Amino acid sequence: MNHDFNGVFNSSSHKQGSPYYDWNPLLYVDRWATPHFVVHSELDFRLPVSEGILLFNLLQTKGVPSKFLNFPDENHHIVKRENSLVWHKEIFKWINYYSGISNASSPY
């Protein structure tokens, strides 16, 4: 992070003109329109589940079609058999609906 973003996040390098600021997706929330399928696992140490919930709530507030799928017993990758089946079923239902493959009336 220090090399790629010219410093650590909590330093003064996250002001306007820095990559932390310029690449912050929240700066562009007013332009969000693409449907989002947010998948999060609570054991993922890379990103707190609150980040996924924040994203989902912002999408919902903006009226952007969105779905949140949470796996409380998974890490970064969905590896448990039952969870993998749920993930595949839900994500392909979403993709098929928004790509026009499905004739379903809803991706949910």
LOLUMZA-826029 format. One record per atom (N, C-alpha, C): x, y, z; residue in three letters. Coordinates in steps of 0.05 Angstrom, whole numbers, padded with zeros to 5 digits, always signed. Atoms other than C-alpha are relative to their C-alpha. Layout:
REM LOLUMZA-826029
XYZALA ...
***
This chain:
REM LOLUMZA-826029
+00016-00024+00000MET +00000+00000+00000MET +00017+00025+00000MET -00016-00024-00001ASN +00055+00049+00016ASN +00011+00008-00027ASN -00011-00005+00027HIS +00085+00042-00053HIS -00021+00008-00020HIS +00021-00004+00020ASP +00022+00037-00095ASP -00017+00025+00005ASP +00017-00023-00006PHE -00016+00092-00059PHE +00014+00023+00013PHE -00016-00022-00010ASN +00041+00137-00038ASN -00004+00006+00030ASN +00003-00004-00029GLY +00032+00126+00037GLY -00022-00017+00011GLY +00020+00016-00013VAL -00013+00092+00087VAL -00026+00016+00001VAL +00027-00012+00001PHE -00088+00106+00089PHE -00004+00022+00021PHE +00005-00019-00021ASN -00088+00142+00155ASN +00019+00024+00002ASN -00018-00022+00001SER -00034+00191+00135SER -00013+00023-00016SER +00011-00023+00015SER -00044+00258+00101SER -00001-00005-00030SER -00001+00006+00028SER -00036+00224+00034SER -00028-00007-00012SER +00027+00007+00011HIS -00111+00210+00028HIS -00017+00025-00006HIS +00014-00025+00007LYS -00129+00282+00010LYS -00004+00001-00030LYS +00005-00003+00028GLN -00153+00305-00058GLN +00026+00000-00016GLN -00024+00002+00017GLY -00103+00287-00112GLY +00016-00026+00006GLY -00014+00025-00007SER -00080+00223-00077SER -00017-00023-00010SER +00015+00022+00010PRO -00101+00154-00102PRO -00022-00009+00020PRO +00021+00007-00020TYR -00139+00141-00036TYR -00025+00017-00005TYR +00023-00018+00004TYR -00183+00201-00051TYR -00011-00003-00028TYR +00009+00000+00028ASP -00186+00199-00127ASP -00014-00026-00009ASP +00011+00026+00007TRP -00204+00124-00131TRP -00022-00009+00020TRP +00020+00007-00020ASN -00255+00126-00074ASN -00027-00002-00015ASN +00026+00003+00015PRO -00320+00098-00105PRO -00023+00016+00012PRO +00021-00015-00012LEU -00362+00136-00055LEU -00003+00029-00011LEU +00001-00026+00013LEU -00345+00200-00092LEU -00019+00000-00024LEU +00015+00003+00024TYR -00385+00174-00150TYR -00027-00014+00005TYR +00025+00014-00007VAL -00446+00145-00114VAL -00024+00012-00014VAL +00023-00013+00014ASP -00492+00195-00148ASP -00003-00010-00028ASP +00002+00010+00028ARG -00476+00162-00215ARG -00005-00030-00001ARG +00003+00030+00000TRP -00486+00089-00194TRP -00027-00007-00011TRP +00025+00009+00011ALA -00539+00054-00235ALA +00001-00030-00008ALA -00003+00028+00007THR -00512-00015-00253THR -00009-00018+00022THR +00008+00019-00020PRO -00545-00073-00216PRO +00024-00013+00014PRO -00022+00011-00015HIS -00500-00100-00161HIS -00009-00024+00016HIS +00004+00023-00017PHE -00497-00168-00128PHE +00023-00001+00019PHE -00020-00003-00021VAL -00459-00160-00063VAL +00002-00026+00015VAL -00004+00025-00015VAL -00430-00224-00033VAL +00022+00006+00021VAL -00019-00005-00022HIS -00395-00221+00034HIS +00001-00024+00019HIS -00004+00021-00020SER -00367-00271+00083SER +00011+00013+00026SER -00007-00013-00025GLU -00361-00253+00156GLU +00028-00007+00011GLU -00027+00008-00010LEU -00295-00290+00167LEU +00022+00010-00018LEU -00020-00012+00019ASP -00260-00251+00111ASP +00015+00022+00015ASP -00015-00020-00014PHE -00205-00213+00146PHE +00009+00024-00018PHE -00009-00021+00018ARG -00191-00171+00084ARG -00019+00024+00000ARG +00020-00021+00001LEU -00255-00131+00088LEU -00022-00006+00020LEU +00021+00005-00019PRO -00303-00123+00146PRO -00028-00002-00013PRO +00027+00004+00011VAL -00375-00145+00132VAL -00015+00027-00001VAL +00013-00027+00000SER -00396-00073+00148SER +00004+00014-00026SER -00005-00013+00026GLU -00365-00051+00082GLU -00020-00010-00020GLU +00020+00011+00018GLY -00411-00098+00044GLY -00028+00010+00006GLY +00026-00010-00008ILE -00471-00076+00083ILE -00003+00030-00007ILE +00001-00028+00008LEU -00453-00003+00071LEU -00005+00003-00030LEU +00004+00000+00029LEU -00448-00015-00004LEU -00029-00007-00007LEU +00028+00008+00006PHE -00515-00051-00005PHE -00020+00021+00008PHE +00019-00021-00009ASN -00550+00003+00035ASN +00001+00025-00018ASN -00002-00023+00018LEU -00523+00058-00010LEU -00014-00006-00026LEU +00013+00008+00024LEU -00547+00020-00071LEU -00030+00000+00003LEU +00028+00001-00005GLN -00615+00009-00041GLN -00012+00029+00003GLN +00008-00028-00004THR -00620+00083-00021THR -00002+00014-00027THR +00000-00012+00027LYS -00604+00102-00093LYS -00020-00012-00019LYS +00019+00014+00017GLY -00656+00054-00120GLY +00013-00018-00021GLY -00014+00017+00018VAL -00603+00013-00156VAL -00007-00029+00006VAL +00006+00028-00005PRO -00624-00060-00165PRO +00024-00013+00014PRO -00022+00011-00015SER -00582-00097-00113SER -00010-00023+00018SER +00006+00023-00018LYS -00579-00160-00072LYS +00025-00004+00017LYS -00022+00006-00019PHE -00537-00178-00011PHE -00001-00029+00009PHE -00002+00028-00008LEU -00514-00249+00002LEU +00023-00002+00020LEU -00020+00001-00021ASN -00477-00262+00067ASN +00004-00029+00009ASN -00007+00026-00010PHE -00440-00324+00089PHE +00015+00003+00027PHE -00013-00004-00026PRO -00426-00321+00164PRO +00022-00020+00007PRO -00019+00021-00007ASP -00384-00384+00164ASP +00021-00004-00022ASP -00020+00003+00022GLU -00339-00371+00103GLU +00021+00023+00003GLU -00022-00019+00001ASN -00274-00333+00092ASN -00002+00015-00027ASN +00000-00015+00025HIS -00253-00298+00028HIS -00012-00015-00024HIS +00011+00017+00021HIS -00272-00356-00017HIS -00022-00018+00012HIS +00022+00017-00008ILE -00337-00396-00013ILE +00009-00029-00006ILE -00011+00027+00004VAL -00311-00467-00002VAL -00018-00022+00011VAL +00017+00021-00011LYS -00365-00504+00037LYS -00021-00008-00022LYS +00016+00011+00021ARG -00407-00548-00009ARG -00028+00013-00001ARG +00027-00011+00000GLU -00475-00523+00013GLU -00001+00030-00007GLU -00002-00029+00006ASN -00454-00450+00011ASN +00006+00005-00029ASN -00007-00003+00029SER -00424-00459-00058SER -00025-00004-00017SER +00024+00005+00015LEU -00490-00487-00083LEU -00019+00025+00001LEU +00016-00024-00003VAL -00527-00426-00055VAL +00012+00023-00017VAL -00013-00021+00015TRP -00476-00378-00085TRP -00005-00003-00030TRP +00003+00004+00029HIS -00479-00410-00154HIS -00029+00004-00009HIS +00028-00003+00007LYS -00555-00414-00154LYS -00008+00030-00002LYS +00008-00028-00001GLU -00564-00341-00134GLU +00015+00017-00020GLU -00015-00017+00018ILE -00509-00311-00176ILE -00008-00005-00029ILE +00008+00006+00028PHE -00530-00347-00240PHE -00029+00009-00005PHE +00027-00011+00003LYS -00603-00327-00228LYS +00002+00030-00006LYS -00004-00029+00004TRP -00579-00255-00223TRP +00011+00006-00028TRP -00013-00004+00026ILE -00534-00259-00284ILE -00019-00006-00023ILE +00019+00007+00021ASN -00586-00294-00326ASN -00022+00020-00004ASN +00021-00020+00001TYR -00638-00243-00309TYR +00010+00026-00014TYR -00010-00026+00010TYR -00596-00181-00323TYR +00014-00002-00027TYR -00012+00003+00027SER -00563-00210-00386SER -00022-00006-00020SER +00022+00006+00018GLY -00632-00226-00415GLY -00003-00029-00007GLY +00002+00028+00006ILE -00622-00301-00416ILE -00025-00012+00012ILE +00023+00011-00015SER -00677-00314-00365SER -00025+00016-00008SER +00025-00014+00004ASN -00750-00298-00377ASN -00014+00004+00026ASN +00011-00005-00027ALA -00761-00291-00302ALA -00009+00029+00003ALA +00010-00027-00005SER -00799-00230-00278SER +00016+00015+00021SER -00016-00012-00021SER -00748-00217-00223SER +00025-00016+00004SER -00025+00014-00006PRO -00676-00234-00206PRO +00001-00011+00028PRO +00001+00008-00028TYR -00697-00248-00134TYR -00015-00026+00002TYR 
***
